[in-house]
Amino acid sequence: MTDFVGRRRELKELREDIARTGLDTLSGRKAKAPRARVLLVAGRPGSGRTALAEALVREIADDYPDGVLKVRLTAPTGEGIATERAVRTLLEGLGQPTPPGADEDDLSSALRTALAGRRMVLLVDDASDPHQVDALLPDTPECLVVVTSEGPLTGIPDVRPCTLGGLDTPSAVRMLVQRIGDVRAANDPRAAEALAEECGGQPAALALAGGWLAARPKASVADVGKQLHDMPAGVGGPLAKTFRLVYESLPQPAQRTLRLLPLAPAGLVDSHVASALAGCSVAAAQSTLEDFAALGLLRPAHDGLYLLPGCLAPLLQALLEAKERPAEVQLARARMLERTVRLLLSCRAMAEPDEDGLDGPGGAVGVPEKLDGVPRALRFADRRAAETWLDTRLPALLAAASLAVADGELDTLARRFVAALARALSEHRGTAGAAPELYGLHQLVLDVAERRDLHREQAAALLNLADLDAETGRTREALDRYRAALDAGKAANDPYASGRAMESVGGAHQELGDWHRASDWFGRALSHALARGERADEARLYGRLGNVHTYAGRYGEALRSWRAASAGYRKLADVPGQAKALSEMARIQEYAGRPEESLHTCREAVELARKAGDLRLQAALQVRLADTLDRLGDPAAARLHRSAADRLLGDDPAACEIRSVSD
């Protein structure tokens, strides 16, 4: 990576702006700024605005001991990043949880709370919408926000703008020297200055010209300047001319690969993406990407990733539309998605346990069988390598999923892609850890299912989304989705989805404290399970009905339901389930003022828990027995049972909590 050159005046002005008195203070309206100071680095793409912002952040980093957070608001290919995704990126950088499905306002509030009391720098790159920037601004004046944008941020108060033009000639020549060395520039300093002027002092154009010269040690600096000068005026500005010079010097296969790079999601490219787009080998694609990076056409990122510069994306897009047929573009997209699906399947396989129940790192027993038939180029060395690949590619993978669904022409492949990504995330991060990403993926599945009238998949997506809504406290939203899932399940004639939806509607009403509707829906789900002969579902639903009746104070109905649940678990030979059902019966009998019956039922449950080997349940039941004996006036026996509970699990009172089967 080349060192930052020039812009000393701009850096000095930006540093002075940090400490300068705000406009509100000058007007006498406020004694202290209520929000973070905002500095704006404005300039056209390719002007070096991001490099200047990063150089400023490096210089002032010691003044902000809590660190730097960076987020980009526009993808290199020109698509805007959703505000919700940008806020999540910042929260993840702070190590804060990001609830799935939370709206923009909630996330922005969480971000401001997390930044309160911290002294940090937020680097917001390539902003186009001031409202999006406003959602990221901390309320604490101790933080600093540095924004890069093409134009002004109207609506953000007290913004400190710094508008960039081209580099001065000495700085532009130094940038060329970094690429081609001192000797060639020293041999003809006037030619180097002339080339800098032909590039308009634009850093992106200088990088391309320097890369072209570095790849041709025998070419003179004067020749490049002359070629740029002689180009027709209609070609465009300095960046477009320099890009044309570099592009036309490439072999035909490399030109085609370069034209297809705007198809890479989020502008992130690696050897597999380039290989799939161009239809060449992975090794050839890697060599081509390295050549592109040396020429300044790509920027090396990390872990084999390259970033497409945003300033070049419009030029490449124009070439793609002019020189590639739509059918060829669609085929390239399909190849890229298919290759990524296979990589995701390989990534997931590395996280799955083998036949012995152990995780599957590379070289472990069972891994070759999982990846049987998968080419070596698509395999990962071990689980850590697969996890690293998934983490570093996740922004591009999520963007690819969204683009594939929005395309509408590759729905079958898009569904496979989303399913493979969801499963890989679940295997590596767990369902809870991947919940924010899974929420978005389920929404994409729902979009395709609604567009294609795939009622079964629509029901599944609605159930998954509703579950995540319910887990994060959005119970009413979950209830609406559960009802929609029931309609979709009926339309698909899917008994599992219908039964699951009815039970979930009951659970949502239970969470809202509507016992009457909850028992009604659990009853419907129970009738559905009885008609299908699903014994495990029957026993669980009897338990859920028992819980609702207990909350409503209908102890007689609650006992009948739990007695039916116990009988169901007995038929299933589920000893722990039967023991927990009996423990619930004992609790209800105690509530109903029948302590002797409760004592008898609890002892029966203890015996079953002992057979099941469930120490926690045994201890909890011993405590319940002790409480019942206290009420019956037998403190000595109560002490014996509490001692038994202590021997089973020690003195941790939390270990003696009884959870019902339905919970």
Helices and strands as residue ranges (DSSP letters): H 8-19, H 23-26, E 37-42, H 49-60, G 61-63, E 68-72, H 83-93, H 104-115, E 121-127, H 130-134, E 144-149, E 159-163, H 169-180, H 182-187, H 189-198, H 203-214, H 221-230, G 233-235, H 238-248, H 252-260, G 261-263, G 265-267, E 268-269, H 271-278, H 282-295, E 299-300, E 306-307, H 313-323, H 326-351, H 367-370, G 376-378, H 383-407, H 411-433, H 435-452, H 455-471, H 475-491, H 495-511, H 515-532, H 535-551, H 555-571, H 575-591, H 595-612, H 615-631, H 635-649, G 653-656
